[in-house]
C-alpha cells in the first residue's frame, strides 16, 4: 500500500507542476484537473477514507445546495469509476512496466534549500522575481517557479515576509544530480510604466509587466 500511495503522490506532484506552470491550453487544463481529482478520490478509497462526490468539473458538491437524489447518483457514479480504476490497477500490477515504475518512484530524492536575503537592483518600480532550476545543457527549466514580489523601495511587497523568503526545491532524483550542471536562475519582471523615462504621471500607464533582466548561479 505504501508503494501504491507513493506512486499516486508522484503523479499528483507532477500534475501540480503542470497546473502551476500556466502554459496549458484551456481544454488540457480542464482534463488535467479531472485527472487530479480522480486520482485523489482513488487514493482516498485506497486509504479507506470518505468518498468525496463532485460535479462534472471536479468541484465538490455542496450538500446544502444539492438534492439528495443528485448526491446519490453522483456518489454511485464516483463509486463505479473508482471500482473500474481498481480493476485496471490490479491488472497493471502484473505487467513489467508497473514493477519498473515502482522501483523508479522509490528511488531516493534530494532537495535544494534557498533563502533569499536581499535583492539589489536599481529598477525604480515594483518587480516580480521568478526563481527556478535550469538545465543549461538541455536549455530547459526543471522545477516550478518560486515567486517573490519586490517593492520599489527595496523591500518585499509583503513586508511580513522580510527575512523569511525561503523555498525548498524538492524531488530532485539521481537523474537530476547526474546532470552536467544545474543553475538557479532568477528572472526579473518590472511592473509599472511602459517606459521608465516617462515622468509625467498623466501620460504613463501603470501595472504593465515588462521583462527586465535575468541572472543565474551554478547551484548543483
C-alpha positions in Angstrom: 0.0 0.0 0.0 2.9 2.3 0.8 4.3 1.9 -2.7 0.9 2.4 -4.2 0.3 5.7 -2.3 3.8 6.8 -3.1 3.2 6.3 -6.8 0.0 8.3 -6.7 1.7 11.2 -4.8 4.4 11.3 -7.5 1.7 11.6 -10.2 -0.1 14.4 -8.2 3.1 16.4 -7.7 4.0 16.1 -11.4 0.5 17.2 -12.4 0.6 20.0 -9.8 3.7 21.3 -11.5 1.9 21.3 -14.9 -1.1 23.2 -13.4 1.1 25.9 -11.8 3.1 26.4 -15.0 0.3 28.4 -16.6 1.2 27.1 -20.0 -1.6 24.6 -20.6 -4.5 25.3 -23.0 -7.9 25.6 -21.5 -9.1 22.2 -22.7 -6.0 20.4 -21.4 -6.2 22.3 -18.1 -9.7 21.0 -17.6 -8.7 17.5 -18.5 -5.7 17.6 -16.1 -7.9 18.9 -13.2 -10.2 15.9 -13.8 -7.3 13.5 -13.7 -6.1 15.1 -10.4 -9.5 14.9 -8.7 -9.9 11.3 -10.0 -6.5 10.3 -8.5 -7.4 12.0 -5.2 -10.7 10.1 -5.0 -8.9 6.9 -5.8 -6.3 7.5 -3.2 -9.0 8.2 -0.6 -10.5 4.8 -1.4 -7.2 3.0 -1.1 -6.6 4.7 2.4 -10.2 3.8 3.4 -11.2 7.5 3.7 -14.5 9.1 3.0 -15.6 9.4 -0.7 -16.0 12.9 -1.9 -18.7 13.4 -4.6 -18.0 16.0 -7.3 -19.7 17.6 -10.3 -18.5 17.2 -13.9 -15.8 19.9 -13.4 -14.4 18.2 -10.4 -15.8 20.7 -7.8 -17.0 19.3 -4.5 -20.8 19.2 -4.4 -22.4 21.2 -1.6 -25.0 19.0 0.2 -26.9 22.2 1.3 -27.4 23.1 -2.4 -27.7 19.7 -4.0 -30.7 17.4 -3.8 -30.4 14.0 -2.1 -31.2 12.2 -5.4 -28.4 14.1 -7.2 -26.0 13.3 -4.4 -26.9 9.7 -4.6 -26.3 9.5 -8.4 -23.0 11.4 -8.1 -21.9 9.0 -5.3 -22.9 6.0 -7.3 -21.1 7.2 -10.4 -17.9 8.0 -8.4 -18.0 4.6 -6.8 -18.3 2.9 -10.2 -15.4 4.9 -11.6 -13.2 4.0 -8.6 -14.1 0.3 -8.9 -13.1 0.3 -12.5 -9.9 2.0 -11.7 -9.0 -0.5 -9.0 -9.6 -3.3 -11.6 -7.3 -1.6 -14.1 -4.7 -1.1 -11.3 -4.7 -4.7 -10.3 -4.2 -5.8 -14.0 -1.3 -3.4 -14.4 0.5 -4.8 -11.4 1.1 -8.0 -13.4 2.9 -6.0 -16.1 6.7 -5.4 -16.0 6.2 -1.7 -16.5 4.4 -1.4 -13.2 7.2 -3.0 -11.3 9.7 -0.8 -13.1 7.8 2.3 -12.2 7.6 1.3 -8.5 11.3 0.9 -8.4 11.8 4.3 -10.0 9.3 6.0 -7.7 11.0 4.6 -4.6 14.4 5.9 -5.6 16.0 8.4 -3.2 15.2 12.1 -3.7 17.1 15.3 -2.8 16.1 18.9 -2.1 17.7 22.3 -2.6 17.0 24.9 0.1 17.2 28.6 -0.9 17.0 31.5 1.5 16.5 34.9 -0.3 18.2 37.5 1.9 18.1 40.6 -0.4 17.5 41.8 -3.9 19.8 44.6 -5.1 18.9 46.1 -8.5 18.0 49.7 -9.3 14.7 49.5 -11.1 12.7 52.3 -9.6 9.5 50.3 -9.8 8.0 47.1 -8.3 9.4 43.9 -9.6 8.5 40.2 -9.7 11.3 37.7 -9.2 10.8 34.2 -10.6 13.4 31.7 -9.3 13.7 28.2 -10.8 16.3 25.4 -11.5 17.6 25.3 -15.0 19.5 22.7 -17.1 21.8 24.7 -19.4 22.7 21.6 -21.5 19.1 20.9 -22.4 18.0 24.6 -22.2 15.0 23.7 -20.1 13.6 24.6 -16.6 13.3 21.5 -14.4 11.4 22.9 -11.5 8.4 25.1 -10.6 8.9 28.9 -10.2 9.3 30.5 -6.8 7.7 34.0 -7.0 8.9 36.9 -4.9 7.2 40.3 -5.2 9.7 43.1 -4.6 8.7 46.7 -3.9 10.2 49.8 -5.5 11.6 50.9 -2.1 13.9 47.9 -1.8 11.7 45.6 0.4 9.4 42.7 -0.3 5.8 43.7 -1.1 4.6 41.6 1.8 6.7 43.2 4.5 6.0 40.5 6.9 8.0 38.2 4.6 11.2 40.2 5.2 14.0 37.8 6.3 11.6 34.9 5.7 11.8 34.3 2.0 12.6 30.6 1.9 11.9 27.9 -0.6 12.8 24.2 -1.0 13.1 22.7 -4.5 12.1 19.1 -3.8 12.1 15.7 -5.6 15.5 16.1 -7.2 16.4 12.5 -8.1 19.6 10.8 -9.1 18.8 11.7 -12.7 18.9 15.4 -11.8 22.1 15.1 -9.8 23.8 13.3 -12.8 23.2 16.4 -15.0 26.3 18.2 -16.0 25.2 21.4 -14.3 22.1 22.9 -12.7 21.7 26.6 -12.4 19.5 28.6 -10.0 18.0 31.2 -12.4 16.2 34.4 -11.4 14.0 36.1 -14.0 13.2 39.7 -13.2 9.9 41.3 -14.4 9.3 45.0 -14.0 5.8 46.0 -13.0 4.9 49.6 -13.8 5.3 52.0 -16.7 5.8 51.2 -20.3 8.9 53.4 -20.4 10.9 54.2 -17.3 11.8 57.6 -18.8 8.2 58.8 -18.6 8.0 61.4 -15.9 4.5 62.8 -16.5 2.1 60.9 -14.3 -0.8 61.8 -16.6 0.8 60.2 -19.6 2.3 56.9 -18.4 0.3 53.7 -17.9 0.7 51.6 -14.7 0.8 47.9 -13.8 2.4 46.7 -17.1 4.7 43.7 -16.7 7.9 44.0 -18.7 10.9 41.7 -18.8 13.8 43.4 -17.2 16.7 41.0 -16.7 17.8 37.5 -15.8 20.7 36.2 -13.6 21.9 32.8 -12.6 24.3 30.9 -10.4 25.7 27.4 -10.5 23.9 25.6 -7.7 24.5 21.9 -8.4 
